Amino acid sequence: MDSQTVALIRILCIVLGAFIGVFTYNCNRDKDVKNDASDSAVIRTILMLG
């Protein structure tokens, strides 16, 4: 393999890794927001009943 092919493969791997990282971050962020909202609703219910 020549150096240009190796450089192209490296760049593609970097771009793919960045895409996967951003996608994973967004998925986990959405789950965290849902969990926080659920926890907040439970706390509010307990405070209202108590």
N, C-alpha and C positions, 0 to 999 in steps of 0.2 A: 504494500500500500504506500502511496506517496503521501507526503506531508499535507497536501491540500485535502485529501480524503479523510485523513485522521482529524484534521481541524474541523471539517464539516460534521463529522460524527460527534465530536466533542461539543460543538455548538448546539446540535440537535438534542443531545442529552441534557445540556444545561437548560434549554428552553422547555423541554418536556418535564424536567424536574421542577422548574419554576411553576409551570402550569399545574402540576399535581399538588404542589405545596399550596398554591392559592386556592385551588378547588377544595382541598382538605380543610384549610382554614375556614372557608366560607361555610362548609357543611357543619363543622364543629361549632362555629359561632352561632348558627341558627339553632342547633340543639341546646346550647347553653342559654340562649334567650328564652326558649320554650321552658326549660327546666326552672329558670329563675322566675318566670311568670307563674308557673305552677306552684312553686314554693311560696311566692308572695300571696297567692290566692288562699292557700292553706293557712298561712299566718293571719291574714285578715279575717277569715272565717272563725278561727279560734278566738281572736280578740273580740269579735262581735258576740260570740256565744258566751264568752267568759266574763 
